[in-house]
Amino acid sequence: MISIIITVKYHLDLCFIMRIVHKLTVLAVLSVTSIQSLGYELDSVVTTGTRTPKLLNDSPVSVNVITAEQLSVISSGTLAEALNFIPGVVLTRSAKDGYNVQMQGFDGDHVLILLNGQRMVSPTGSSVDLDQVNALDVERIEILKGAASVMYGSAAMGGVMNIITKPIEKQTTRLSYEVGSYANNAISDDPVEHRVSVSSSVVNQAYKGQINYQHINNPGFKYDDDAKVENGTSAEKNFLDGSFTLDTALGQFNYHPQYFKETRYRNEEDTNVPGIGFIPDAYRSEVERITQSFEYQSKHNFIARVRIANHDESSGHESKASRSAELSIGAAELQQSWMFEFGEIVSGIEFDYEEMDIPDDSIFNKRRESTQLFSQLDIYISDNFEALAGVRAQYDSGFGWHQAGRVSGMFRQNFTSGNQLNLRFGVGQSYKVPSLKELHYILDHTNVGSGYVVIGNEELVPEETVSYNVSASIDFINNIQFEINAYHSDSNNFIENEFNEIFTDVWGVNAYVYQNISKVETQGGDVNLKLPINTDHSFNISYSYLEARNGNHQRLENRPRNQIKLNLNSSFQWLNTQVITYAVYQSDEAFALDDLSTTGTDEDEGYLGEYNNEWISLNISVTQQPSKHVTLRYGIQNILDEHKNTDVSNDYFDVREEDSRRIYLGMSYEF
């Protein structure tokens, strides 16, 4: 198995290697003035790998961590701003201008996003918009890459991202305000972004409570201030959430209510409607969500959780039909852990339901339910070797029984020099049950432009994958850390939206139907190095490589083959200053080319050619604490102002996002 994984195809020619070296040199020169160590410690406690608390260095499953200290420097708004800091994680912009993630070649539909161990709402699909997740109350983010359905169920084919909120530790009130601008791309009528947040907590011997509120008013941006079209969507977001903890003789009770509301708007080019002519057009979306989470933790390793959520969303263009969706989800979970001298056992049962209504398309009361059982055995075979074996069985109301299993292990070698080697490996199955959208969706745009229709398919079957992972990490006595990872996945029954000739004849316009059609193979690896310069400064660099192909050996689109992430971290005694400069480089993303034989037809198959297939994002974030109560935060995102060339991107492939340089300055006061 290991020999298969290690033969990952690194077909990099000399010219490409020289370009990589050049990019790293440029980034190092640009960033050399600010270096700091806000890296996590090996004695940090993580829970995502095994669903039980483990020291990070003792976790038999490899877990990456972003700490609250790092988040406080690099993000004051949503989690989308922080994800480019994580090695091996690709941040992608969705069609609705939200942000999703890719891990190990799997897109956002196949990466499970959790909040305190419970899955988050994914409206009508499986991808969570991380631009709708508040980052201010986050204690840490734990990232588990690779197949994880054994412990977390459907959609965890590419991995799991667990967002863990801060515990309430003291009675305090915190007020924050931040102002930002998109520099030379700001909209002249509304050039300034505002962020306001308030947090207040109460603590006594038995009870703890906290209320958080954040308001973000982002005006968006456009490259040509004289033009109508806006490149960056304006967004107004409101986050209101609470956390309440009650300690009793029976254990701890937690209640976590959340309210989120968002409005997005973007002016676009006028649309030519047949028979009418040109009419003004704009994109608009509105989202409102209420979530309530309950958790009970006993003093005997028993956990009970309940989560309910209601999500209402409408989106579309003013010149076309807008669609509204109403989604309700609920989940209940019981988990029991047994600790022994030789290891531990974790077992549990989960019940989930999901309901969807799309009134505009006459879709009502579509529902699916599932019951899941899982168990994992963690055995300490010796002081240097640990093994895990787990299984999950799921009964779904539409698909009957399916299951997944996984075996993992860790071998540790301590050297007399004080250095430590950790070898981790795993092979496991994962699956994804078709979403309600994929099963029942009917999007009727027959009367819009040239017309088209998107149709769900109730005959879909769950997607399945088998993944292999192996990693080696060395922790040197001088705190240098080096890690190398490799993976390989074989997936079947991937769901894609494909053109369908039969339905096209029935509807009289192009029809696209969700189908199980693809066999997908992904393989790759990454290398990570953390190099402390001294007690206050460190340098981190990672390189990730991905090869993702379908059953016809064609590369999957929208997945960069190469990614480099570099960050330089520093702390200074002057005003208790902390600085993070971080950079991202991505290149060689697959895209579709037009078939010259169909020139002149209505088919939109791809691009005429390649315009730009690499990009760099360089960012710097600074926090300072001039007094006990005051914290300053400022920085620049996308310093190089790297963004798509919209004059050519309709015809030629340009991998860069529609983005802009952003400058911000904020202050918070805590009492």
C-alpha positions as CSV (number, residue, x, y, z in Angstrom):
1,M,0.0,0.0,0.0
2,I,2.7,2.4,1.0
3,S,4.6,1.8,-2.2
4,I,1.5,2.8,-4.2
5,I,1.2,6.0,-2.4
6,I,4.8,7.0,-2.5
7,T,4.8,6.7,-6.3
8,V,2.8,10.0,-6.6
9,K,3.5,11.5,-10.0
10,Y,5.7,14.5,-9.5
11,H,6.3,15.2,-13.2
12,L,7.9,18.7,-12.7
13,D,10.3,19.8,-15.4
14,L,13.3,21.9,-14.7
15,C,11.7,25.1,-16.0
16,F,8.8,24.7,-13.5
17,I,11.2,24.1,-10.6
18,M,13.1,27.2,-11.5
19,R,9.8,29.2,-11.5
20,I,9.0,27.8,-8.1
21,V,12.3,28.9,-6.7
22,H,11.9,32.3,-8.3
23,K,8.4,32.7,-6.7
24,L,9.7,31.8,-3.3
25,T,12.6,34.2,-3.6
26,V,10.2,37.0,-4.5
27,L,7.9,36.2,-1.6
28,A,10.8,36.0,0.9
29,V,12.2,39.4,-0.2
30,L,8.8,41.0,0.0
31,S,8.1,39.5,3.4
32,V,11.5,39.7,5.1
33,T,10.7,42.6,7.3
34,S,8.0,40.8,9.3
35,I,8.6,37.4,10.9
36,Q,6.8,35.8,13.9
37,S,5.9,32.7,15.9
38,L,2.2,32.2,16.5
39,G,2.5,28.5,15.7
40,Y,0.5,25.9,17.7
41,E,2.3,23.9,20.4
42,L,2.6,20.1,20.2
43,D,0.8,19.9,23.6
44,S,-2.3,21.5,22.2
45,V,-5.4,19.3,22.8
46,V,-7.4,18.2,19.7
47,T,-10.5,16.1,19.4
48,T,-11.3,15.8,15.7
49,G,-9.0,12.8,14.9
50,T,-10.6,10.4,17.3
51,R,-13.6,12.3,18.8
52,T,-11.8,12.2,22.2
53,P,-9.2,14.7,23.6
54,K,-5.7,14.0,22.5
55,L,-2.4,15.9,22.6
56,L,-1.7,17.1,19.1
57,N,1.6,15.2,19.0
58,D,-0.1,12.0,20.3
59,S,-3.0,12.0,17.9
60,P,-2.8,8.8,15.8
61,V,-4.5,10.7,13.0
62,S,-2.7,13.7,11.5
63,V,-4.5,17.0,12.4
64,N,-3.7,20.6,11.4
65,V,-4.6,23.4,13.8
66,I,-5.2,27.1,13.5
67,T,-5.2,28.7,17.0
68,A,-7.3,31.6,18.3
69,E,-4.1,33.7,18.5
70,Q,-3.5,33.2,14.7
71,L,-7.1,33.9,13.9
72,S,-7.1,37.1,15.9
73,V,-4.3,38.4,13.7
74,I,-5.4,37.2,10.2
75,S,-9.2,37.6,10.4
76,S,-11.7,40.0,12.1
77,G,-14.7,38.8,10.0
78,T,-15.4,35.4,8.6
79,L,-13.5,32.2,8.3
80,A,-13.0,32.6,4.6
81,E,-10.3,35.2,5.3
82,A,-8.3,32.7,7.4
83,L,-8.4,29.6,5.2
84,N,-5.6,30.6,2.9
85,F,-3.3,30.3,6.0
86,I,-3.8,26.5,6.2
87,P,-1.4,24.2,4.3
88,G,-3.0,22.0,1.7
89,V,-6.4,23.7,1.8
90,V,-7.6,25.4,-1.4
91,L,-10.1,28.2,-1.0
92,T,-12.6,28.6,-4.0
93,R,-15.2,31.2,-4.8
94,S,-18.7,29.8,-5.4
95,A,-21.1,30.9,-8.1
96,K,-23.0,32.9,-5.4
97,D,-19.8,34.7,-4.4
98,G,-19.4,32.7,-1.2
99,Y,-16.3,30.6,-0.3
100,N,-15.9,26.9,-0.2
101,V,-12.8,24.6,0.3
102,Q,-11.1,21.8,-1.4
103,M,-8.9,19.2,0.3
104,Q,-6.9,16.4,-1.4
105,G,-8.7,17.1,-4.7
106,F,-12.3,16.9,-3.3
107,D,-14.5,20.0,-3.6
108,G,-16.7,21.6,-1.0
109,D,-19.5,19.1,-1.5
110,H,-17.1,16.4,-0.2
111,V,-15.5,18.2,2.7
112,L,-17.5,18.2,5.9
113,I,-17.7,21.4,8.0
114,L,-18.4,21.0,11.7
115,L,-19.2,23.5,14.4
116,N,-18.2,22.1,17.8
117,G,-18.4,18.6,16.3
118,Q,-21.8,19.0,14.7
119,R,-22.3,19.5,10.9
120,M,-23.3,22.9,9.7
121,V,-26.1,23.9,7.3
122,S,-25.4,23.4,3.6
123,P,-28.4,25.0,1.8
124,T,-29.8,22.7,-0.9
125,G,-26.4,21.0,-1.3
126,S,-23.3,19.9,0.7
127,S,-21.0,22.9,0.5
128,V,-20.9,25.2,3.5
129,D,-20.2,28.9,2.7
130,L,-17.4,29.8,5.0
131,D,-18.0,33.5,4.3
132,Q,-21.1,33.0,6.5
133,V,-19.2,31.7,9.5
134,N,-18.2,34.2,12.2
135,A,-14.5,34.0,13.1
136,L,-14.5,36.2,16.2
137,D,-15.6,33.5,18.7
138,V,-13.4,30.7,17.4
139,E,-10.9,29.0,19.8
140,R,-9.3,26.9,17.1
141,I,-9.9,25.2,13.8
142,E,-8.9,21.5,13.5
143,I,-8.4,20.1,10.0
144,L,-8.4,16.3,9.3
145,K,-7.5,15.5,5.7
146,G,-8.6,12.3,3.9
147,A,-11.5,9.8,4.3
148,A,-13.4,10.4,7.6
149,S,-16.8,9.0,7.1
150,V,-16.2,6.3,9.7
151,M,-16.3,9.0,12.5
152,Y,-18.4,11.7,10.8
153,G,-20.7,10.1,8.2
154,S,-21.7,11.4,4.7
155,A,-19.7,14.0,2.8
156,A,-16.5,13.5,4.7
157,M,-14.7,12.0,1.6
158,G,-12.0,14.7,1.4
159,G,-11.7,15.5,5.1
160,V,-13.2,17.4,8.0
161,M,-12.9,20.9,9.2
162,N,-14.0,21.3,12.8
163,I,-14.6,24.9,14.1
164,I,-14.4,25.0,17.9
165,T,-15.7,28.0,19.7
166,K,-14.0,29.6,22.7
167,P,-15.0,28.6,26.2
168,I,-16.2,31.3,28.6
169,E,-13.4,31.9,31.0
170,K,-14.0,35.4,32.5
171,Q,-16.5,38.2,32.8
172,T,-15.8,40.8,30.2
173,T,-17.2,43.1,27.6
174,R,-15.4,43.8,24.3
175,L,-16.2,46.5,21.7
176,S,-14.6,46.5,18.3
177,Y,-14.7,48.7,15.2
178,E,-12.8,48.2,11.9
179,V,-12.8,50.3,8.8
180,G,-11.5,49.1,5.4
181,S,-11.2,50.1,1.8
182,Y,-10.5,48.4,-1.5
183,A,-7.9,51.1,-2.3
184,N,-7.8,51.9,-6.1
185,N,-10.8,49.7,-6.8
186,A,-13.2,51.2,-4.3
187,I,-16.6,52.3,-5.5
188,S,-16.7,56.1,-5.4
189,D,-20.3,56.3,-4.1
190,D,-19.6,53.9,-1.2
191,P,-15.8,53.4,-0.7
192,V,-15.6,52.3,2.9
193,E,-16.3,49.0,4.6
194,H,-17.4,48.9,8.2
195,R,-17.2,46.1,10.8
196,V,-18.7,46.5,14.3
197,S,-18.7,43.8,17.0
198,V,-19.8,43.6,20.6
199,S,-19.2,40.7,23.0
200,S,-20.2,40.4,26.7
201,S,-20.0,37.6,29.1
202,V,-21.1,36.8,32.7
203,V,-19.5,34.2,34.9
204,N,-20.3,32.8,38.3
205,Q,-19.7,29.4,40.1
206,A,-22.4,27.5,38.4
207,Y,-23.4,29.5,35.3
208,K,-21.6,31.1,32.4
209,G,-23.2,33.1,29.6
210,Q,-22.0,35.1,26.6
211,I,-23.6,37.2,23.8
212,N,-21.8,38.1,20.6
213,Y,-22.9,40.4,17.8
214,Q,-21.0,41.3,14.6
215,H,-22.1,43.6,11.7
216,I,-20.2,43.7,8.4
217,N,-21.1,46.2,5.7
218,N,-18.9,45.5,2.7
219,P,-19.6,47.8,-0.3
220,G,-17.8,45.6,-2.9
221,F,-15.5,46.9,-5.6
222,K,-15.2,47.4,-9.3
223,Y,-12.1,47.8,-11.6
224,D,-13.6,50.7,-13.7
225,D,-15.5,53.2,-11.6
226,D,-17.1,54.7,-14.6
227,A,-18.6,51.4,-15.7
228,K,-21.9,49.9,-14.3
229,V,-20.7,46.4,-13.8
230,E,-19.3,45.7,-10.3
231,N,-16.7,43.0,-9.8
232,G,-16.9,42.6,-6.1
233,T,-20.4,41.8,-4.6
234,S,-21.5,44.1,-1.8
235,A,-22.6,42.3,1.3
236,E,-24.3,43.2,4.6
237,K,-23.9,40.5,7.3
238,N,-25.3,40.3,10.8
239,F,-24.2,37.6,13.2
240,L,-25.8,37.2,16.6
241,D,-25.0,34.2,18.8
242,G,-24.9,33.2,22.4
243,S,-23.3,30.6,24.6
244,F,-24.7,29.4,27.9
245,T,-23.1,26.8,30.2
246,L,-24.5,25.3,33.3
247,D,-22.3,23.1,35.6
248,T,-24.2,20.6,37.8
249,A,-23.5,17.5,39.8
250,L,-24.7,15.5,36.7
251,G,-22.4,17.1,34.3
252,Q,-22.2,20.2,32.0
253,F,-25.1,21.5,29.9
254,N,-24.4,23.9,26.9
255,Y,-26.8,25.8,24.8
256,H,-25.6,27.7,21.7
257,P,-28.2,29.7,19.7
258,Q,-27.2,31.5,16.5
259,Y,-28.8,33.9,14.1
260,F,-27.4,35.0,10.8
261,K,-28.7,37.3,8.1
262,E,-27.0,38.4,4.9
263,T,-27.9,40.4,1.8
264,R,-25.7,40.5,-1.3
265,Y,-26.0,42.7,-4.3
266,R,-23.9,43.3,-7.5
267,N,-24.7,45.4,-10.5
268,E,-24.1,43.6,-13.8
269,E,-24.2,44.3,-17.5
270,D,-27.6,45.0,-19.1
271,T,-29.2,41.8,-20.5
272,N,-30.6,41.4,-24.0
273,V,-34.0,39.6,-23.6
274,P,-35.5,38.4,-26.9
275,G,-38.6,40.4,-27.8
276,I,-37.9,43.0,-25.2
277,G,-34.4,44.3,-25.7
278,F,-31.8,45.4,-23.2
279,I,-32.9,45.6,-19.6
280,P,-30.9,46.5,-16.4
281,D,-29.5,43.5,-14.6
282,A,-28.1,42.8,-11.1
283,Y,-27.5,39.8,-8.9
284,R,-29.1,39.7,-5.5
285,S,-29.3,37.1,-2.7
286,E,-30.7,37.1,0.8
287,V,-30.1,34.5,3.5
288,E,-31.6,34.1,6.9
289,R,-30.7,31.3,9.3
290,I,-31.5,30.3,12.9
291,T,-29.6,27.5,14.5
292,Q,-29.8,26.0,18.0
293,S,-27.4,23.6,19.5
294,F,-27.7,21.7,22.8
295,E,-25.0,19.6,24.4
296,Y,-24.7,17.6,27.6
297,Q,-21.4,16.2,28.8
298,S,-21.4,13.8,31.8
299,K,-18.5,13.2,34.1
300,H,-18.3,9.6,32.7
301,N,-17.3,10.4,29.1
302,F,-20.9,10.4,27.8
303,I,-22.0,13.2,25.3
304,A,-25.5,14.0,24.0
305,R,-26.0,16.6,21.3
306,V,-29.1,18.0,19.5
307,R,-29.0,20.5,16.7
308,I,-31.8,22.1,14.7
309,A,-31.6,24.8,12.0
310,N,-33.9,26.6,9.6
311,H,-32.3,28.3,6.6
312,D,-34.2,30.5,4.1
313,E,-32.5,31.7,1.0
314,S,-33.4,33.5,-2.3
315,S,-31.1,34.4,-5.1
316,G,-31.0,35.2,-8.8
317,H,-30.7,38.0,-11.4
318,E,-33.2,40.8,-11.7
319,S,-33.6,40.0,-15.5
320,K,-34.2,36.3,-14.8
321,A,-36.2,34.1,-12.5
322,S,-35.2,34.2,-8.9
323,R,-35.4,31.1,-6.8
324,S,-36.1,30.7,-3.1
325,A,-35.2,27.7,-1.0
326,E,-36.3,26.7,2.5
327,L,-34.3,24.2,4.3
328,S,-34.7,22.6,7.8
329,I,-32.3,20.2,9.4
330,G,-32.1,18.4,12.6
331,A,-29.6,16.0,14.3
332,A,-29.4,14.1,17.5
333,E,-26.3,12.2,18.7
334,L,-25.3,10.0,21.6
335,Q,-21.6,9.2,22.2
336,Q,-20.0,7.1,24.9
337,S,-16.2,6.6,25.4
338,W,-14.6,3.9,27.5
339,M,-11.0,4.4,28.7
340,F,-8.8,1.4,29.5
341,E,-5.1,1.0,30.3
342,F,-4.6,-0.5,26.8
343,G,-6.7,2.0,24.9
344,E,-10.2,3.4,24.4
345,I,-13.4,2.6,22.7
346,V,-15.7,5.3,21.2
347,S,-19.2,4.3,20.1
348,G,-22.3,6.3,19.2
349,I,-25.6,6.6,17.4
350,E,-26.8,9.5,15.2
351,F,-30.2,10.5,13.7
352,D,-30.4,13.1,11.0
353,Y,-33.2,14.6,9.0
354,E,-33.4,17.2,6.3
355,E,-36.4,18.9,4.6
356,M,-36.4,21.2,1.5
357,D,-39.0,23.4,-0.2
358,I,-38.4,25.3,-3.4
359,P,-41.9,26.9,-4.0
360,D,-40.9,28.7,-7.2
361,D,-40.3,25.2,-8.8
362,S,-43.3,23.5,-7.0
363,I,-41.0,21.4,-4.9
364,F,-42.5,20.8,-1.5
365,N,-41.9,18.6,1.5
366,K,-38.9,16.8,0.2
367,R,-37.3,14.9,3.1
368,R,-34.6,12.4,3.9
369,E,-33.7,10.8,7.1
370,S,-30.8,8.6,8.3
371,T,-29.8,6.6,11.3
372,Q,-26.1,5.9,11.9
373,L,-24.1,3.7,14.2
374,F,-20.4,4.0,14.6
375,S,-17.6,2.6,16.8
376,Q,-13.8,2.9,16.9
377,L,-11.2,1.0,18.9
378,D,-7.9,2.8,19.7
379,I,-5.3,0.3,21.0
380,Y,-2.0,1.2,22.6
381,I,0.0,-1.8,21.3
382,S,3.3,-0.5,22.8
383,D,4.8,2.8,24.0
384,N,5.7,3.4,20.4
385,F,2.8,2.0,18.4
386,E,-0.9,2.8,18.4
387,A,-3.6,1.4,16.1
388,L,-7.2,2.4,15.3
389,A,-10.0,0.4,13.7
390,G,-13.5,1.8,13.1
391,V,-16.7,1.1,11.3
392,R,-19.9,3.1,10.6
393,A,-23.2,1.8,9.3
394,Q,-25.9,4.1,7.9
395,Y,-29.5,3.4,7.1
396,D,-30.9,6.1,4.8
397,S,-34.6,6.6,4.0
398,G,-33.9,6.6,0.3
399,F,-30.9,4.3,-0.1
400,G,-31.1,1.6,2.6
401,W,-27.9,0.4,4.3
402,H,-24.3,1.4,3.5
403,Q,-21.2,1.3,5.5
404,A,-17.6,2.5,5.8
405,G,-14.5,1.1,7.6
406,R,-11.1,2.5,8.4
407,V,-7.8,1.3,9.8
408,S,-5.1,3.7,11.0
409,G,-2.0,3.6,13.0
410,M,1.0,5.6,14.3
411,F,4.5,4.6,15.1
412,R,6.8,6.8,17.1
413,Q,10.5,6.7,17.5
414,N,12.3,8.7,20.1
415,F,16.0,9.2,19.5
416,T,18.7,9.7,22.1
417,S,19.4,13.1,20.6
418,G,15.9,14.2,21.7
419,N,14.5,14.2,18.2
420,Q,11.2,12.4,17.5
421,L,9.9,10.7,14.4
422,N,6.1,10.0,13.9
423,L,4.9,7.8,11.1
424,R,1.1,7.8,10.5
425,F,-0.8,5.7,8.0
426,G,-4.4,4.9,7.2
427,V,-6.7,3.2,4.7
428,G,-10.4,3.9,4.8
429,Q,-13.8,4.1,3.0
430,S,-16.0,7.2,2.8
431,Y,-19.3,8.0,1.1
432,K,-21.6,10.8,0.3
433,V,-25.4,10.4,0.2
434,P,-27.0,12.5,-2.6
435,S,-28.4,15.8,-1.4
436,L,-32.0,16.8,-1.7
437,K,-31.1,19.2,-4.5
438,E,-29.4,16.5,-6.5
439,L,-32.4,14.2,-6.0
440,H,-35.3,16.6,-6.6
441,Y,-34.2,19.9,-8.0
442,I,-36.0,21.4,-11.0
443,L,-34.7,24.7,-12.2
444,D,-36.9,25.9,-15.1
445,H,-35.2,28.7,-17.1
446,T,-37.0,27.8,-20.4
447,N,-38.1,31.4,-20.8
448,V,-34.8,33.1,-20.0
449,G,-32.4,33.9,-22.9
450,S,-31.7,30.8,-24.9
451,G,-33.3,28.7,-22.1
452,Y,-32.2,25.7,-20.1
453,V,-33.4,23.4,-17.3
454,V,-31.6,21.6,-14.5
455,I,-33.2,18.4,-13.2
456,G,-32.7,16.2,-10.2
457,N,-32.5,12.5,-10.4
458,E,-34.2,10.3,-7.8
459,E,-32.3,7.2,-9.1
460,L,-28.9,8.5,-7.9
461,V,-26.9,6.3,-5.6
462,P,-24.3,7.3,-2.9
463,E,-20.8,8.3,-4.0
464,E,-18.0,6.0,-2.6
465,T,-14.3,6.3,-2.2
466,V,-11.4,4.3,-0.8
467,S,-8.4,6.5,0.4
468,Y,-4.9,5.7,1.4
469,N,-2.8,8.2,3.5
470,V,0.7,8.0,4.8
471,S,2.7,10.7,6.6
472,A,6.1,11.1,8.3
473,S,6.9,14.0,10.7
474,I,10.1,14.8,12.5
475,D,10.2,17.1,15.6
476,F,13.8,18.2,16.2
477,I,15.0,19.2,19.6
478,N,15.6,22.7,18.4
479,N,11.8,23.0,17.5
480,I,12.3,22.5,13.8
481,Q,9.3,20.5,12.4
482,F,9.3,18.7,9.1
483,E,6.4,16.7,7.7
484,I,5.7,14.9,4.4
485,N,2.3,13.4,3.4
486,A,1.1,11.4,0.5
487,Y,-2.4,10.2,-0.4
488,H,-4.3,8.2,-3.1
489,S,-8.1,7.9,-3.5
490,D,-10.3,5.9,-5.9
491,S,-13.9,7.1,-6.1
492,N,-16.9,5.7,-7.8
493,N,-20.4,7.0,-8.6
494,F,-19.4,10.7,-8.5
495,I,-22.4,12.9,-9.1
496,E,-22.2,15.4,-11.9
497,N,-24.6,17.6,-13.8
498,E,-24.6,16.4,-17.4
499,F,-26.3,17.4,-20.6
500,N,-29.2,15.0,-21.4
501,E,-30.5,14.6,-25.0
502,I,-33.7,12.9,-24.0
503,F,-34.8,15.6,-21.6
504,T,-33.6,18.3,-24.1
505,D,-36.1,16.9,-26.6
506,V,-38.9,16.8,-24.0
507,W,-38.3,20.3,-22.7
508,G,-37.3,21.9,-26.0
509,V,-34.3,23.6,-24.5
510,N,-30.9,22.3,-23.2
511,A,-31.5,20.0,-20.2
512,Y,-28.9,19.0,-17.6
513,V,-29.5,16.1,-15.2
514,Y,-27.6,15.0,-12.1
515,Q,-26.1,11.5,-12.8
516,N,-23.8,9.0,-11.3
517,I,-21.3,8.9,-14.1
518,S,-17.7,9.4,-13.0
519,K,-14.9,7.3,-11.7
520,V,-12.4,9.7,-10.1
521,E,-8.8,9.1,-9.0
522,T,-6.9,11.6,-6.9
523,Q,-3.4,11.4,-5.7
524,G,-0.7,13.8,-4.4
525,G,1.2,14.9,-1.4
526,D,2.5,17.9,0.5
527,V,5.7,18.9,2.3
528,N,5.6,21.2,5.4
529,L,8.5,22.9,7.2
530,K,8.4,25.0,10.3
531,L,11.7,26.7,11.0
532,P,12.1,28.7,14.2
533,I,14.5,31.6,13.9
534,N,14.5,32.3,17.7
535,T,12.0,32.3,20.5
536,D,10.0,35.1,18.9
537,H,10.3,34.4,15.2
538,S,9.5,31.5,12.8
539,F,9.2,30.7,9.2
540,N,6.7,28.2,7.7
541,I,6.5,26.9,4.2
542,S,4.4,24.2,2.6
543,Y,4.2,22.8,-0.9
544,S,1.2,20.7,-2.2
545,Y,0.8,18.7,-5.4
546,L,-2.4,17.2,-6.8
547,E,-3.3,15.0,-9.7
548,A,-7.1,14.5,-10.1
549,R,-8.5,12.6,-13.1
550,N,-11.8,11.0,-14.1
551,G,-12.4,7.6,-15.6
552,N,-11.3,8.9,-19.1
553,H,-8.0,10.0,-17.6
554,Q,-9.0,13.7,-18.1
555,R,-8.0,16.1,-15.4
556,L,-10.8,17.4,-13.1
557,E,-11.4,21.1,-13.6
558,N,-11.0,23.9,-10.9
559,R,-8.3,22.1,-9.0
560,P,-4.8,23.6,-9.0
561,R,-2.0,21.1,-9.5
562,N,0.6,23.1,-7.4
563,Q,0.2,25.2,-4.3
564,I,2.8,26.9,-2.1
565,K,1.9,28.6,1.2
566,L,4.5,30.6,3.1
567,N,4.2,32.6,6.3
568,L,6.6,34.5,8.3
569,N,5.6,35.1,11.9
570,S,7.0,37.6,14.5
571,S,6.3,39.1,17.9
572,F,7.9,42.2,19.3
573,Q,7.9,43.6,22.8
574,W,7.1,47.1,21.5
575,L,3.3,47.6,22.1
576,N,3.1,43.8,22.3
577,T,3.1,43.6,18.5
578,Q,2.3,40.4,16.6
579,V,2.8,40.2,12.8
580,I,1.9,37.5,10.2
581,T,3.0,37.9,6.6
582,Y,1.6,35.0,4.5
583,A,1.6,34.3,0.8
584,V,-0.2,31.8,-1.4
585,Y,0.9,30.6,-4.9
586,Q,-1.2,28.4,-7.0
587,S,-0.7,27.2,-10.6
588,D,-1.7,24.7,-13.3
589,E,-5.4,24.4,-13.0
590,A,-7.3,22.3,-15.6
591,F,-9.9,23.9,-17.8
592,A,-12.1,23.1,-20.8
593,L,-11.2,24.2,-24.3
594,D,-13.7,24.9,-27.0
595,D,-14.2,22.1,-29.6
596,L,-13.4,23.8,-32.9
597,S,-15.8,21.4,-34.7
598,T,-18.8,23.0,-32.9
599,T,-17.8,26.6,-33.7
600,G,-20.9,28.7,-34.5
601,T,-23.3,26.6,-32.4
602,D,-24.9,27.5,-29.1
603,E,-22.8,25.1,-27.1
604,D,-20.6,26.7,-24.5
605,E,-17.8,24.2,-24.0
606,G,-15.0,26.2,-22.6
607,Y,-12.3,28.7,-23.5
608,L,-10.4,29.6,-26.6
609,G,-7.1,29.3,-24.8
610,E,-5.2,30.1,-21.7
611,Y,-4.5,33.7,-20.5
612,N,-3.2,33.2,-17.0
613,N,-2.8,30.0,-15.0
614,E,-1.0,31.0,-11.9
615,W,-1.4,33.6,-9.2
616,I,0.2,35.0,-6.0
617,S,-1.5,36.5,-3.0
618,L,0.6,38.3,-0.4
619,N,-0.9,39.5,2.8
620,I,0.3,41.2,6.0
621,S,-1.7,41.4,9.3
622,V,-0.6,43.2,12.5
623,T,-2.0,43.4,16.0
624,Q,-0.8,45.6,18.8
625,Q,-1.8,46.0,22.4
626,P,-0.7,49.5,23.6
627,S,-2.5,49.0,26.9
628,K,-4.3,46.2,28.9
629,H,-7.7,47.2,27.5
630,V,-6.9,48.4,23.9
631,T,-5.9,46.3,20.9
632,L,-5.1,47.7,17.5
633,R,-5.4,45.6,14.3
634,Y,-4.3,46.7,10.8
635,G,-2.9,45.3,7.5
636,I,-3.2,44.8,3.8
637,Q,-4.8,41.8,2.0
638,N,-3.7,41.0,-1.6
639,I,-0.8,43.5,-1.5
640,L,0.1,42.8,-5.1
641,D,-3.6,43.5,-6.2
642,E,-3.6,40.2,-8.2
643,H,-7.0,39.7,-9.9
644,K,-8.7,38.4,-13.0
645,N,-8.5,40.4,-16.2
646,T,-12.2,40.8,-16.9
647,D,-11.6,42.2,-20.4
648,V,-10.5,38.8,-21.7
649,S,-11.8,36.2,-19.1
650,N,-15.0,35.5,-20.9
651,D,-13.0,34.0,-23.8
652,Y,-9.7,33.0,-22.3
653,F,-9.0,31.1,-19.1
654,D,-7.8,33.3,-16.2
655,V,-7.3,31.3,-13.0
656,R,-7.3,34.4,-10.8
657,E,-10.3,35.5,-8.8
658,E,-12.1,38.8,-9.1
659,D,-10.3,40.3,-6.1
660,S,-8.8,43.6,-4.9
661,R,-6.3,45.0,-2.6
662,R,-7.9,45.7,0.8
663,I,-6.5,48.0,3.5
664,Y,-8.0,48.0,7.0
665,L,-7.5,49.5,10.4
666,G,-9.4,48.5,13.6
667,M,-9.5,48.9,17.3
668,S,-11.1,47.0,20.2
669,Y,-11.6,48.0,23.8
670,E,-12.1,45.3,26.5
671,F,-13.2,46.0,30.1
